[in-house]
Amino acid sequence: MSTETKNISDLYQNWDALEARATQWKNQTLAQAFAKDNNRSARFSIAAAGLELDYSKNHIDDDVIALLLDVCEQAELKTAIKKLLRGDNVNNTEQRPALHTALRFLNQPETEENKAVADALDKMAGLVARVHNGDWTGYSGKKITDVVNIGIGGSDLGPRMVTKALTPFHTDDVNVHFVANIDGAEIFDMLQKLDSESTLWLVASKSFSTLETLQNALTARAWMLDKGCPEALLHKHFVAISSKVDKAIDFGIAEENIFPMWDWVGGRYSLWSAIGLPIAFAVGMDNFNKLREGAALMDAHFAEAPLEKNIPVIMGLLMFWYSNLLGADNQAVLPYANHLQLLPAYLQQLEMESNGKSVNKAGERISYQTGSVVWGTEGSNGQHSFHQLLHQGNVFTPIDFIAPLRAHHPIAHQQKYLFANCVAQSQALMSGRDLEASKAELRVQGVSESEIDFLAEHKVHPGNRPSSTIIMEELNPTTLGALIAAYEHKVFTLGVLWDINSFDQWGVELGKLLGTHVATAIDTTDIPTDWDSSTQNLIKRFLNANN
């Protein structure tokens, strides 16, 4: 294999033209683009699956879009989409498909995968119904009141985010909680709120050996026994989602209470499967299926819409443009909906674990950026913390604003201010405020000319900061499903354009492996002398503190 590093310009014949357009955009502004084109917003907006993407406040024009669509043609993106959706082995390093889209279909041909999905959904519906109506009871005969999901990564972030996002749709049949961290403080705090007689634990781990999940599950098991649950009745309080049936049975989980996980679904794409059980417990199976239906609508749009009118494709192209031609190494996701407050954390895993790669699909080293640092929080809280950097800092950050038009609560005047802030932020980031406008504002306030000369520069907002805005009529299971699927397909689009595998995650393995070695060193107090001095000293400090 060649030791040469591959450049992004090696992939695309029109790279010189793209670089030329990028240079031109460094010398023009969004405000100028809007001044020249009264129809810009309509031309650079797409509606599909209950969402509307307005990407007109981005550093693009017809020429840029044409060049980026040519990149799609050279990358054979349309063919790649077909391969993804029909179940080809798009995960080439593990030789398997990425069939998370199969989890969204309600009525599909009788393939092996679709039958497995249908069976799992039926089993989920049965469990949720039995718990909700009180037929499933704990060891003392009490109705289940609390369901606790034990998982981490894709077995936690997606279900936790969706459960929070769909708060207005909770059935109140049970309370749903989440435990993920290996830090015992999380499960310790959780245990103070629970009654062992009425708690059901969901243990979500494909291998049933993930360190964090297994340790938390063992702690929960010990607590149940300590509180009086007979070991023979543990099966009334534990359900597993795993591919390792034998390990789950050894733990004390009845075989009929073990739900499947499949190799053809990656963890971060799995909330649509039995990994979504906490969602179903919180909002009911009907709403869980509506979530899946919304995702299926976006799948159909991704498969059928022309690339220039394709929401996930355009989202991917924008970050490709910013990452590889305009120097952005991060992106902010700012949902103006309190119930979407966990979306940025969910997208961190989806985007950074999928596309944080340094080799292409052939295993060749690449020099170009793949993936971006994803960050953000719910609006309007962020306006009073990091928005200062967005408006006046020198960090280049493309932004996704997300906003429902209607709220589920009756406090209409606050929804008005929330949405107004969302729109105003995108407007202010784009238009900015120049030196003369800053001086004029200070004069109106009666500030002296000498103070104006000092203060005016500090009040300048450079503007020309790009953003997209995604709106929906309301945040509900269907629109949330479409939103999540749009980001999933954006990630896939970028993977195709970067020629990388978006479905493996070898980068998480080394730290996990070394973590077990360090834990062994702590347990045995046998610290390898060939480890670096920092690692040795940190372990010694821990041992000294815990003697």
FIPAKE-900992 format. One record per residue: x, y negated, z of N, C-alpha, C, O in turn. Coordinates in steps of 0.2 Angstrom, whole numbers, plus 5000, padded with zeros to 4 digits. Layout:
! residues N
XYZXYZXYZXYZ/...
! end
This chain:
! residues 547
500450065000500050005000500449945000501049945003/500249894996500649834996500649795003500149795006/501249765004501349725010501149655009501149615014/500949635003500749565002500049545005499649595005/500049485007499449465010498949435004499149395000/498349455005497849434999497549365001497449345007/497549324996497249254997496549254994496349294990/496149204997495449204994495449184987495049204983/495949144985495949124978496049184973495949174967/496349234976496449294972495749324970495749364965/495249314974494649344973494149314967493749344964/494249244966493749214962494149164957494549124959/493949174951494249144945494049064945494449024942/493549044949493348974949493548934955493348884957/494148964958494348934965494648864964494448824968/494948854958495248784957494648734957494748674959/494148754953493548704953493248694960493048644961/493148744964492848744970493348694974493048654978/493948704974494448654978494348584976494348534980/494248574969494148504966493548474969493548414971/493048514969492348484972492448474980492148424982/492848514983492948504990493248444992493148404996/493748424987494148364988493648304987493748254990/493248314982492748254980492348244986492148184988/492048294989491648294995491948265001491648235006/492648265001492948235007493048155006493148115011/492848135000492848064999492148034997492047974994/491648074999490948044998490548065004490748105008/489948035005489548045011488848075010488648065004/488548105015487848125014487448065013486948075010/487548015017487147955016487147935009486547915006/487647935005487747914998487247964994486947944989/487348024996486948074992486248064992485848074988/485948054998485248034999485047974996484547964993/485447924996485347864993485247864985484847834982/485647914982485547924975484947974973484747964967/484748004978484248064976483648064981483748084987/483148034979482548024984482248094985481848104990/482348144980482048214981482548264984482448324983/483048244987483648284989483348334994483448394993/482948314999482648365004482248415000482348475002/481848404996481448454993481848494988481648554988/482348474985482748514981483148564985483348614982/483348544991483848584995483448615001483648605006/482848645000482448675005482148735002481948744996/482048785006481748855004481348875010481448865016/480748895008480248925013480149005011480049015005/480149045016480049115016479949145022480249125027/479449195023479449235029479249195035479449215040/478849145034478649105040479249055042479149015047/479749045038480349005040480348955034480248965029/480648895036480848845031481548815032481648795038/481948825028482648805028482748745024482748735018/482948685028483148625025483848615025484148605031/484248625020484948625020485248565016485748565014/484748515016484948455012485448405015485848365012/485548415022486048375025486748415026487048415031/486948445020487548475020487948445014487748415010/488648465014489048435009489048475003489548505001/488448475000488348514994487948464989487648414990/488048484982487648454977487548514972487748574973/487248494966487048544961487648584959487648644958/488248544958488848574955489148624960489348674958/489148604967489448644972488948714972489248764972/488348704972487948764973488048814966488048874967/488148784961488248814955488848854955488948914953/489348824958490048864959489948914964490248964963/489648904969489548954974489149014972489249074973/488649004968488249054965488649094960488549154959/489149064957489649094952490049144957490249204954/490249124963490649164967490149224969490449284969/489549214970489149274971489149324965489149384966/489149294959489149344953489749384953489749444952/490349344954490949384954491049434960491349484959/490749424965490749464971490249524970490249564974/489849514965489249564964488849574970488649624972/488649514973488149514979487549544977487249584982/487249534972486549564971486649644971486149674974/487149674968487249744968487349764976487149814978/487749724979487949744986487249744990487149784995/486849694989486149694993485749754992485549784996/485749774985485449844983485749904987485349944990/486349904987486749954991486549964998486450015001/486549905001486349895008485649925010485549965014/485149905006484549915007484349985005483850015008/484650015000484450084999484850145002484750205002/485350115007485650165011486350195009486550245011/486650155004487350175002487850165008487650135013/488450195008488950195013489250125013489850125011/488950075015489250005015489750005020490149955020/489650045026490150045031490750095029490750155030/491250065025491650115021492250135026492450195024/492350105032492850135036492650195040492950235043/491950195041491650255045491250295040490850345043/491250285034490850325029490150335031489950395031/489750285032489050285033488650225031488950175030/488050235031487650175029487550125035487650145040/487250065034487050025039486250015038486049965035/485850055041485150065039484750025044484150055046/484949975047484549935052483849915049483349905052/483949905042483249885039482749935039482149925039/482949995039482450055039482050055046481550085046/482350025051482050015057481449975057480949975062/481349935052480849875052480249905048479649875048/480249955044479749975039479250015043479350055048/478549995041478050035045477750095041477650145044/477750085034477550145030477950155025477950115019/478450205025478950215020478950285018478650335021/479350305012479350365010479650415015479950395020/479550475015479750525020480450545019480650605017/480950495020481650515020481750545027481350525032/482350575028482550595035482550535040482350545046/482850485038482950425042482250395044482150375050/481850385039481250355040480750395045480450375049/480850465044480450505049480750505056480350505061/481350495056481650495063481450425066481350425072/481450375062481250305065480450315067480350285073/480050345063479350345065479250385071478850365075/479550445072479550485078479750445084479450455089/480250405083480550375089480050315091479950305097/479750285086479250235087478650255091478350225095/478450315089477850355092478050365099477550355103/478650395100478850415107478850345111478650345117/479150295108479150225112478450205114478350185120/477950205109477350185111476950225116476650205120/477150295116476850335121477150315128476750315133/477750305129478050285135477850225138477650215143/477750175133477550105135476850105138476650075143/476450145134475750155136475650185143475250165147/476050235144475950275151476150235156475950235162/476750195155476950145161476450095162476250075167/476250055156475750005157475150025160474849985164/474850075159474250095161474250135168473750155171/474850145170474950175177474950245177475050275183/474950285171475050355171475750385173475750435176/476250335172476850355174477050325181476950265182/477150365186477250345192477950365195478250405192/478150335200478750345203478750405208478250445208/479350415211479350475216478850485221478650535223/478550425223478050425229477350415226476950405230/477350415220476650405217476450335215475950325213/476950285216476750215215476850205207477250235204/476450155205476450125198477150095197477350065202/477350105191478050065189477849995189477349975185/478249955192478149875192478749845189478649785186/479349875189479949845186480249895182480349945184/480549865176480949905172481549865171481649805169/482149905172482849875172483249905166483349965166/483449865161483849895156484549885158484849835159/484949945158485649945159485949955152485950015149/486349905150486749915143487149855143487249815147/487549855137488049795136488149795129487949835125/488349735127488449715120487749725116487249695118/487749765111487149765107486549805110485949795108/486649835116486149865120485949825125485449845129/486149765125485949715130485749645127485149615128/486149615123486149545120485449535116485149495117/485349585111484749575107484149585111483649545111/484049645115483349645119483349595124482749565125/483849575127483849515132483549455129483149415131/483849435123483749375119482949375117482649325118/482749425114482049435112481549435117481049395117/481749465123481249465128481149395131480649375133/481749355132481649285134481349245129480849205131/481449255122481149215117480449225117480049175115/480149285118479449295118479049295125478549325126/479349255129479049245136478349235135477949265139/478049185131477349175131476949235129476349235130/477249295126476849345124476949405129476749465128/477249395135477349445140476649475142476149435144/476549535143475949565145475849565153475249565155/476349555157476349555164476149625167476049625173/476149675163476049745166476649765170476549805175/477249745168477849765172478349705171478249655166/478749695176479349645175479949675172480149735174/480249645167480849675164481449635166481449575166/481949675167482549645170483149675166483049725162/483749645166484349665162484949665167485049615171/485349715166486049725170486549745164486449795161/487049705164487549725159488249715162488649765160/488449675166489149655168489449715172489049735176/490049725171490349775176490449745183490549775188/490449675183490449645190489849665194489249655192/490049695199489449725203488949675206488449695209/489149615206488749555208488049555205487549545208/488049575198487449565194486949625197486449605198/487149685197486749735199486549735207486049745209/487049705211486949695218486349645219485849665223/486349595215485849545216485249565213484649555216/485249605208484649635205484249685210483649685211/484649725214484349775218484049745224483549775227/484149685226483849645231483149635229482749625234/482949635223482249615221481849675219481249665218/482149735220481749795217481549835223481749835228/480949875221480749925226480949995222480650005216/481250035225481450095222480950145220480950175215/480350135224479750175222479450155216479050195213/479550095213479150075207479650045202479450005198/480250065202480750045197480950095192481050155194/480950075186481150125180481750095177481750035175/482250135176482950115174482950145167482850205165/483150095162483350115155484050115154484350065155/484350175153485150175152485250175144485150235141/485550125142485650125134486350125133486750075134/486550185130487250195129487350255124487150305125/487550235118487650285112488050345115487850405114/488650335118489050385120488950415127489150465130/488450375131488350385138489050385142489050425147/489450355140490150345143490450275143490950265146/490050225140490250155140490350135148489950145152/490950115149491150095156490650055160490450075165/490449995157490049955161489349985162489049985168/489050015157488450045157488450105162487950115166/488950145161488950205166489050195173488750225177/489450145174489550125181488950095184488750105190/488650055181487950025183487450075184487050075189/487450125179486950175180487050215186486550235190/487750235187487850275193487750235200487450265205/487850165200487650125205486850135207486650135212/486450125201485750125202485550195204485050205208/485850245202485650315204485850325211485350355215/486350305214486550305221486050265225485850295230/485850215223485350175226484750205227484350205232/484450235221483850275221483850325227483450335230/484450365227484450425231484550395238484250425243/484850345239484950315246484250285249484150285255/483850265244483150235246482650285247482150275249/482850355246482350405247482150445241481750495242/482350435235482150465230482450535230483050545230/482050595230482350655229482750665223482550645217/483350695223483750705217483250745211483350725205/482850785213482450825208481950775205481650795200/481850725208481350675205481650615202481250565200/482250615201482650555198482350545191482350495188/482150605188481850595181481250555180481150525175/480950535186480350495186480550415185480150375184/481250405186481450335187482050325181482250265181/482250365177482750355172482550375165482250435164/482650335160482550345153483250335150483550285152/483450365145484050355142483950345134483450375131/484350295131484350295124485050305122485550265124/485150365119485850385118485850445113485350475112/486450455110486550515106486850575109486950625106/487050565116487350615119486850645124486850625130/486350685122485850715126486150755132485850745137/486650795131486950835136487150795142487050805148/487450735141487750695146487150665150487250655156/486650645146486050605149485750655154485450645159/485650725152485350775156485750785162485450795167/486450795161486850805167486750745172486850755178/486650685170486550625174485850635178485850605184/485450675176484750685179484150655175483650655178/484250645169483750625165483450675161483750715158/482750685161482450735158482450735150482450675148/482550785147482750785140482150745136482250715131/481550755138480950725135480950645136480650615132/481350625140481450555141482050525138482250465140/482350555134482950535130482750515123482550555119/482950445121482750425115483350415111483950415113/483250425104483850435100484250365098483950315098/484850375097485250315094485650355088485850415088/485650315082485950345076486550315074486650255075/487050355071487650325068487550275063487950225062/486950275059486850235054486550165056486350125052/486550155063486350085065486850065070486950095075/487150005069487649975073487349945079486749925079/487649945085487349925091487049855090486549835093/487449805087487149735087486649725082486349675081/486449785078485849785074485349825076484849845072/485349845082484949905085484249885089483949925091/484149815090483549795094482949825091482449825095/482949835085482249865082482149935083481649955081/482649965086482550035088482350045095482050005098/482450105098482250125105482650075109482550065115/483250045107483549995111483149945112483249905117/482649935108482149875110481549895115481049855115/481649955118481149975123481049915128480449905130/481549885131481349825136480849775132480449745136/480949765126480549715122479849735122479349705124/479749805121479149835120478749835127478149825128/479149845132478849845139478649775141478149765144/479049725139478849655140478249625136477749595139/478249645130477649615126477149665123476749645119/477249725124476849775121477049795114477449765111/476849855112477049885106476749845100477149845095/476149815101475949785095476349725093476549705087/476549685098477049625097477749655095478049615091/477949705098478549735095478549755088479049745084/477949785086477949795078477849735074478049735069/477549675077477549615073478249585073478449555067/478649595078479349575077479649615071480049585067/479549675071479849715065479549695059479949695054/478949675059478549655052478949595050479049585044/479049545054479349485052480049495049480249465044/480449545052481049555049481049595043481349575038/480449635042480349665035480249615030480349625024/479849565032479649505027480349475025480449455019/480749465029481449435027481849485023482249465019/481849545025482149595021481949595014482349595009/481249585013480949585006481149525002481349524996/481249465006481449405003482149415001482349384995/482549435005483249445004483349494998483849474994/482949544997483049584991482749554985483049574980/482249514985481949494979482049424977481949414971/482149384981482249304979482849294975483349324977/482749254970483449234967483949204972483749174977/484549214970485049194975485049114977485149104983/484849074972484849004974484248984978484148934980/483749034979483149024983483049074988482549094990/483649094991483649154995483949125002484549105002/483549125007483749095013484449125016484849085018/484449185017485149215020485749205016486249195018/485649205009486149195004486449125005487049115005/485949075005486149005006486548995012486948955012/486249025018486549015024487249045024487749005027/487349095021488049125020488449085016489049075017/488249055010488649015006488848955009489448935008/488448925013488648865016489248875021489648835021/489248925025489748945029490348965025490948955028/490348995020490849015016491248945013491848945013/490848905011491048835008491448805014491948775013/491148795020491448765025492048795028492548765030/492048865029492548895032493148895027493748895029/493048915021493648925016493848865012494348865008/493448815012493648755008493648685011493948645009/493248685017493248615020493448625027493448575031/493748675029494148675035493748685042494048675047/493148715042492848725048492948795051492948845047/493148795057493248865060492748885065492848925069/492248845066491748855071491048835068491048795063/490548855071489848825069489448825076489448875080/488948775076488548775082487848795080487548775075/487548825084486848845083486448815089486548835095/485948775088485648725093484848735092484548705088/484548785095483848795095483548745100483648745106/483048705097482648665101482048695103481448685101/482148745107481548795110481848825116482348865115/481648805122481948835128481948915128482448945131/481448945125481449015125481949045121482049105121/482249005116482849035112483449015115483949015111/483549005121484148985124484749035124485249025124/484549105123485049155123485249175115485649215114/484949135111485049155103485749135102486049185098/486149085104486849075102487249135105487749155101/487149155111487549215113487449275109487849315108/486749285107486649345103487049335096487349385094/487049275093487349265087488049275087488449285082/488349255093489049265094489249335093489749345089/488949385095489149455094488949475087489349505083/488349455084488149475078488649445072488849485068/488849385073489349355068490049365069490449385065/490249365076491049365077491249445077491849455075/490849485080491049555080490949585073491349625071/490549565069490449585062490949565057491249605054/491149495058491549465052492249445055492549405051/492449455061493049435064493549485061493749535065/493749485055494249535052494849505049494849445047/495349545049496049515046496249565040496849555038/495849615038496049655033495349665028494849655031/495449675022494849675018494649755018494949795021/494149765014493849835014494349885012494249945013/494849865008495349915006495949925011496449965010/495949885017496449895022497049845020497549855024/496949795016497449755014497449685019496849665020/498049665021498049605025497749545021497949535015/497349505024497149445021497349385025497449385031/497449325021497649265024497149215025497249165029/496549225022496049175023495549195029495549245032/495249135031494749145037494149185035493849175030/494049225040493349265040493049255047493449255052/492449245047492149235054492249165056492749135054/491849145061491849075064491649085071491349125073/491949035075491749035082491049005082490948955080/490549045085489849025086489749005093489949035098/489448945094489248925100488648875100488448865095/488448865106487848815106487448835113487548875116/486948795113486448805119485748775116485748745111/485248775121484648755119484648675119484948645123/484248645114484148575115483548555120483148605120/483548505123483948445122484548445127484948395127/484648505131485148505136485848485133486248455136/486048515127486648505124486848435122487348415122/486248395121486348315120486748285126487048235125/486648315132486948275138487648315140487848305145/487948355135488548385137489048375130489448335130/488948425126489448435120489248395114489648385110/488648365114488548325108488948265107489048235101/489248245112489748185112490348205107490548165102/490548265107491048295103490748295096491148285091/490148325095489848325088489848255085489948255079/489648205088489548145085490248105084490248065079/490648105089491248065089491948095089492448065088/491948165090492548205090492848215083492448195078/493448245083493748255077493748325075494048355070/493248365078493148435077492648445071492048415072/492748475066492248485061491848545062492048595062/491148535063490748585066490048575062489648535063/489948625057489248635054488748655059488948695064/488148635059487648645064487048675061486848655055/486748725064486048745063485648725068485648745074/485148685067484648665071484048705070483848725064/483648735075483148775074482548745079482648735085/481948745076481448705079480748735077480548735071/480348755082479648775081479248705081479348655084/478748705076478348645076477848635082477648585084/477548695084477048695089477348735095477748775094/477048715101477248745107476748795110476148785108/476848835114476348885117476048855123475548875126/476448805126476148775132475748715130475748685125/475348685135474948625134475248555135474848505134/475848555136476148495138476448465131477048455129/475948435127476048415120476548355120476948355115/476548315124476948255123477648275124478048235121/477848325128478548345129478748375122479348375120/478348415119478448445113478648395108479148405103/478248345108478348285103479048265104479448245099/479248245110479948225111480548275110481048255107/480348335111480848385109480948385102481548385100/480448395098480548395091480848325088481248325084/480648275091480948205089481748205090482048185086/481948235096482648235097483048275092483548265090/482748335090483048385086483148345079483648345076/482648315076482648275070483148215071483548205066/483148185076483548125077484248145077484748105075/484448195081485148225081485448235074485948215072/485048275070485248285063485348225059485848215055/484848175060484948115057485548075059485848045055/485648065065486148025068486848055066487348025064/486948125066487548155064487648145057488248135055/487148135053487248125046487448055044487948035041/487048005047487047935045487647895049487947855046/487747915055488247885059488047815061487447785060/488547775063488447705064489147675063489647685066/489147625058489847595056490047535061489647515066/490547505060490847455064490447395064490247365070/490147375058489747315058489047325062488847275065/488847385061488147395065488247395072487847375076/488847425074489047425081489147355084488847335090/489447315080489547245082488847205083488647165087/488447215078487747185078487347205084486947165087/487347265085486947295091487247255098486847245102/487847255098488147215104487947145104487847115110/487947115099487747045099487047035101486846985104/486547085099485847075101485847085108485347055112/486247125111486247135118486547075122486647075128/486847025119487146965122487846975124488046935128/488147025121488847035123489346975120489246955114/489846955124490246905121490646935115490746995115/490946885111491346905105491946945107492146985104/492246925113492846955115492747025117493147075115/492147035120492047105122491847145116491947205116/491447115111491247145105491847175102491947235100/492447135101493047155098493347215101493647255098/493247225108493547275112493047335111493347395111/492347325112491947385113491747415106491547475106/491647375101491347395095491647465092491247505090/492247465092492547535089492347595093492347645090/492247585100492047635104491347665102491247715104/490947625099490247635098490147665091489647675089/490747665087490647685080490547765080490847805083/490047785076489947855075490047865067489747845063/490547905066490847915059490247945054490247925049/489847985057489248015053489548065048490148085049/489148075043489348125038489448195041489848235038/489148215046489248275050488648325047488048305048/488848385044488348425041487948465046488148485051/487248475044486848515047486348545043486148515038/486048605045485448635042484848635047485048635053/484248635045483748635050483248695048483048695042/483148735053482648795051482048775056482048775062/481448775052480848765056480348815055480348855050/479848825060479348875059478748845062478748795067/478148865061477548835064477548845071477448805075/477748905073477748925080478248985081478349015077/478548985087478949045089478549095091478249095097/478449155087478049205089478449275087478949265084/478249335088478549395086478749395079479349415077/478249375074478449375067478949335065479449355061/478949265067479449215065480049235068480649225065/480049255074480749275077481049335074481649335073/480649385072480949435068481249415062481749435060/480949375058481149345052481849305053482249305049/481849265058482449225060483049275061483549255059/482949325065483549365067483749405061484349405059/483249425056483449465050483849415046484349435042/483649355045483949305041484749295043485149295039/484849295050485549285052485949355050486549355049/485549415051485949475050486149475042486649495041/485649455038485849455031486349405029486749405024/486349345032486849295031487549325033488049315029/487649365038488249395040488449445035489049445033/487949485032488149535027488349495020488849515017/488049435019488249395013488949375014489349385009/489149355019489849325020490349385020490849375017/490149445023490549505022490749525015491249535013/490249515011490349535004490749485000491249494997/490649415002491049364999491749365001492249354997/491849385007492549395010492849465009493449475010/492449505006492749575004492949615011493449645011/492549605016492749645022492149685024491549675022/492249735029491749775031491349745037491749735043/490749725037490449685042490149735047489749715052/490249805047489849845051490349895055490049935059/490949885055491449915060491649865065491549805064/491949885071492149835076492749865080492749875086/493249885076493849915079494149865084494549895088/494049805083494349755087494149765095494549735099/493649795096493449795103493749855107493649865113/494049905103494249965106494849965110494949995115/495349925108496049925111495949895118496249925123/495549845119495449815126495149865130495249865136/494649905128494249955132494750005134494750025139/495150025129495650085131496150065136496250095141/496450005135496949975140496549965147496849975152/495949945147495549935153495549995157495549995163/495450055154495450125157496150135160496150165166/496650115157497350135159497450085165497750115170/497250025165497349985171496950005177497250005182/496350025175495950055181496250115184496250115190/496550155180496950215183497550195187497650225192/497850145184498450115188498250085195498550095200/497650055195497350035202497150085206497350085212/496850135203496650195207497250235210497150255216/497750245206498250285209498850245212499350275215/498850175211499350135213500050145209500550125211/499950185204500550205200500550155194500250175189/500950105194500950055189501550065185502150065187/501450085178501950095174502550035173502349985173/503150055174503650005174503849975168504149925167/503550005162503649975156503149935154503149905148/502649915158502149865157502449795158502949795162/502249745154502449675155502449655162501949685166/502849605165502849585172502249555174502049555179/501849515169501249485171500749535173500449535178/500649585169500149645170500349675177499849685181/500949695178501149725184500949685190500749705195/501149625190501049575195500349565197500149555203/499949565191499149545193498849615196498449605200/499049675194498849735197499049735205498649755209/499649715206499949715213499549665217499349675223/499349605214498949555218498349585220498049575225/497949625215497349655216497349705222496949705227/497849745222497949795227498149765233497849795238/498549715234498649685240498049645243497949655249/497649625239496949585241496449635243496049615247/496549695241495949745243496249805247495849855248/496749795251497049845255496649835262496749875267/
! end
